[in-house]
Amino acid sequence: MEATRRRQNPGAAGGPGAQLGASFLYIPFFLILFMYFSGCFTASKAESLMPGPALLLVAPSGLYYWYLVTEGQIFILFIFTFFAMLALVLHQKRKRLFLDSNGLFLFSSFALTLLLVALWVAWLWNDPVLRKKYPGVIYVPEPWAFYTLHISSQH
């Protein structure tokens, strides 16, 4: 029954209004990530290099956060956390403290996520059905709504 309703009206069970209450559940998650990030600074510039294998994991991590932000409709919470992280980096740089490898990994993952969300929104900017489903200034369509509207209908 639920699958039929989703096929008839993409994202009918979810949407920005339905996700508003659920986004509060992510506040502790992002708060913990920020608290962890705040401890990822070192005085030595030599310790602020990310190892090669970690660089390979930035892409899957950024993709995971992209899915979390878009499907969970938590862009506002994500962008506030990212800007808080950026402000902390700038503040600590004045104290001559640098991000260690863990902090660089998390910050790089968040930066990649922001880039992926921007590309996602730009790609779907002129989609009339998704535009109607996600009205307002902040337009971040869910991947599931895109899938049910454009991909599953082709099968």
C-alpha positions in Angstrom: 0.0 0.0 0.0 2.8 2.4 1.0 4.8 1.6 -2.1 1.7 2.2 -4.3 1.1 5.6 -2.8 4.8 6.6 -3.3 4.7 5.6 -6.9 1.5 7.6 -7.5 2.8 10.7 -5.7 6.6 10.8 -5.3 7.6 11.3 -1.7 4.0 11.3 -0.5 4.9 9.7 2.8 7.7 12.1 3.5 8.5 15.6 2.3 9.7 18.7 4.0 6.7 19.1 6.3 6.7 15.5 7.5 10.5 15.6 8.1 10.5 18.7 10.3 10.0 16.7 13.5 12.5 14.0 12.5 15.3 16.6 11.9 15.4 17.3 15.6 16.7 13.7 16.1 19.8 14.6 14.2 20.8 17.5 16.5 22.6 15.3 19.0 24.5 13.6 16.1 25.8 16.8 14.7 26.5 18.2 18.1 28.7 15.2 18.9 30.4 15.5 15.5 31.1 19.2 16.3 32.4 18.4 19.8 34.7 15.7 18.3 35.9 18.1 15.7 36.7 20.8 18.3 39.3 18.4 19.8 41.0 17.7 16.4 43.6 20.5 16.5 47.3 20.3 17.0 50.1 22.8 17.3 52.3 20.9 14.9 51.8 21.5 11.2 53.5 18.2 10.5 50.7 16.3 12.2 48.1 18.0 10.1 48.6 15.8 7.0 46.0 13.3 6.0 47.3 9.8 5.1 46.8 8.5 1.6 44.2 5.8 2.6 42.2 8.4 4.4 42.0 10.5 1.2 40.4 7.5 -0.5 37.7 7.4 2.2 36.7 11.1 1.9 34.6 10.4 -1.2 32.4 7.6 0.4 32.1 9.6 3.6 31.0 12.7 1.7 28.6 10.6 -0.3 27.1 9.2 2.9 26.6 12.6 4.4 25.1 13.8 1.1 22.5 11.1 1.3 21.9 11.8 5.0 21.4 15.5 4.3 19.2 15.2 1.3 17.1 12.2 2.3 16.8 13.3 5.9 16.0 16.9 4.8 18.4 18.3 7.4 20.3 20.8 5.2 19.8 23.7 7.7 21.3 21.7 10.5 24.2 20.5 8.3 25.0 24.0 7.0 25.0 25.4 10.5 27.3 22.7 11.7 29.6 23.2 8.7 29.8 27.0 9.3 30.5 26.4 13.0 33.3 24.1 12.0 34.7 26.7 9.5 34.5 29.4 12.2 36.3 27.1 14.6 39.1 26.4 12.1 39.5 30.2 11.4 39.6 30.9 15.2 42.1 28.2 15.9 44.3 29.3 13.0 44.8 32.6 14.7 46.1 30.7 17.7 48.5 28.8 15.4 46.6 25.5 15.8 46.0 23.3 12.8 43.6 20.5 12.1 45.0 17.0 12.7 44.3 14.2 10.2 40.9 13.3 11.9 39.8 16.9 11.7 40.9 17.2 8.1 39.0 14.1 7.2 35.8 15.3 8.8 36.1 18.8 7.4 36.9 17.5 3.9 33.9 15.1 4.1 31.6 18.0 5.0 33.1 20.2 2.3 32.6 17.5 -0.3 29.0 17.0 1.0 28.3 20.7 0.5 29.6 20.5 -3.0 27.5 17.4 -3.8 24.4 19.0 -2.4 25.0 22.1 -4.4 25.4 20.0 -7.6 22.3 18.0 -6.8 20.2 21.1 -6.3 21.6 22.7 -9.5 20.9 19.6 -11.5 17.3 19.4 -10.3 16.7 23.2 -10.1 14.2 23.3 -13.1 12.4 20.1 -12.4 8.7 21.3 -12.2 7.4 18.3 -10.2 10.1 18.4 -7.6 9.9 22.2 -7.5 6.2 21.9 -6.6 6.9 19.2 -4.0 9.7 21.2 -2.3 8.6 24.8 -2.5 10.3 27.6 -0.7 13.7 29.2 -0.6 15.6 26.1 0.5 15.1 23.5 -2.3 16.8 20.2 -1.5 14.9 17.3 -3.2 15.1 13.9 -1.7 16.9 11.2 -3.7 13.9 8.9 -3.1 11.5 11.4 -4.6 13.8 11.7 -7.6 14.0 7.9 -8.0 10.3 7.4 -7.8 9.5 10.2 -10.2 12.2 9.6 -12.9 13.8 6.2 -12.5 11.2 3.7 -11.3 8.6 5.0 -13.8 11.0 3.9 -16.6 10.8 0.3 -15.6 
